[in-house]
Amino acid sequence: MLLRAGTGFGAVALADLLSVEGALGAWESSARTAQLPARAKSVIFLFMEGGPSHMDTFDPKPLLNELAGQPLPAGFKRVITAMGEVESPLLASQRKWAQHGECGTWVSDWLPYTASKVDDIAVIRSCWTNGINHSGGVCQMNTGTPLAGRPSLGAWVSYGLGTENRNLPSFVVMTDRASDPVNGPRNWSAGFMPAGYQGAKLERGPEAIRYLNNPEGIDDERQRAKLDLLAEMNRDHLEGRSHLSELDARLRSYELAFRMQAHAPAAIDLSEETEATQELYGLNDKDVGAEGINFRRNCLMARRLVERGVRFVQLYSGSGSKWDAHSGIEKNHTTMCREIDKPAAALLTDLKQRGLLDETLVVWGGEFGRTPMSEKGDGRDHNPTGFTMWMAGGGVQGGQVIGETDELGFHATKERLHVHDLHATILYLLGLDNMLLTYVHKGRPERPTQNEGGPYTAITG
């Protein structure tokens, strides 16, 4: 009786939810009030899946080259690595290093375009995590835990702030390759929260949203009538099943898709961009393959999406763990850095010249770093104990380097920031308190950082 009564009240709300004017409901159609002074309105997370080598990109270690070929010195703490390469000889970095910008931040020659933007970037050299393999590492960088099942960071942002544009998803995911990232959709899942907060994955290439246009011979009026009939059938099916958030999310998705048919084409049409902007991102570059062009397109698409009020955009570089360099790191990272360097810098430039960088937080990094020890002679193993990420815009003070790793880049030693701290910092910049943002699940108040971590407030200067 109680279930039917509850469903009855829910049906009243659902009837309004499915009306043409209010299909998304209050929780999704209007932004919530931030808990703290917000510096950023949206996030673009550039995710380098597979784990880029920090001591070959942003964290130079002269001692590593001096001791190359020797075992890890006795004074360095041994840890379990993915492939157990702790006692393998140290591998020298073949990179050339230089200081850049007025701040003098060190960046290797693998990332010349990014190096030109360091005055806008806060380089965080002291990140650490728990996951030693790709599945656990990617899961934790997305959800805060190496074990699947919790909501992703993007879902928490959608839940905490809502959307500024009811005609587009609030959380969007894009990949550069045909292969899904390790763990697939679980990386952008809503976990135990209503499924409506999960990320919407766009396709690669020119047709980013499948079936966006009506079939031939179907006008908007007929499409509206079909959706109304479908909504009525789904309402009947919802009777007695109010606990299934997936059905509610499906209902919302149909209505969102209907509105996207009118509004999304303009958001994803890159032909509207000037030749100068397309050149800035390198959309016609010949020195990268199709995957590199995809990442360039995705970076430009990300700017267009946040410009239109999308809260959280995540771009995967190397989806399928292509940054993973257990061997041949020179060849691997040369290719991957060439794919992402120019468009990542272009994104910062484009956002800044449009007045969007101050309100858009850009995050760069992978699930972990690489070890100073060699693997297979010319590669590096996974390193969760110390690695580099960077943030820019969204209230971040650029031109600074935060934290340190030891002299070989193995362990974070100063101002150590766990994944929970990084997530708390992102939420803080969006005006959300990681301890006050809660969702009650099975009687327990759940938080995005599992009652751990805190924001690194000094990142704002």
ABEGO torsion letter per residue (X at the ends): XAAAAAAAAAAAAAAAAABAAAAAEAAAABBBBBABBBABABBBBBBBBGGBBAAAAABBBAAAAAABGBBBBAABBBBBBAAGAAABBBBBBABBBBBBEAAGBBBBAABAAAAAAAAABBBBAABBBABABAAAAAAAAAAGBABBGBBBAAAAAAAAAEBABAABBABBBBBABABBBBGEAAAABAEABBAAABBBBBBBEABABBGABBBBGBBAAAAAAAAAAAAAAAAAAABGAAABAAAAAAAAAAAAAAAAAAAAAAAABAAABBAAAAAAAGAABAABBAAAAAAAAAAAAAAAAAAAGBABBBBBBGBGGAABBABGAAAAAAAAAAAAAAAAAAAAAAAAAAGAAAABBBBBEBABBBBABBBGGABBBBBAABBBBBBBEGGBBBGBBBEBBBAAGABBABGBBBAAAAAAAAAAAAGBBAAABBBBBGGBBBBAAGGBEBBBAAAAX
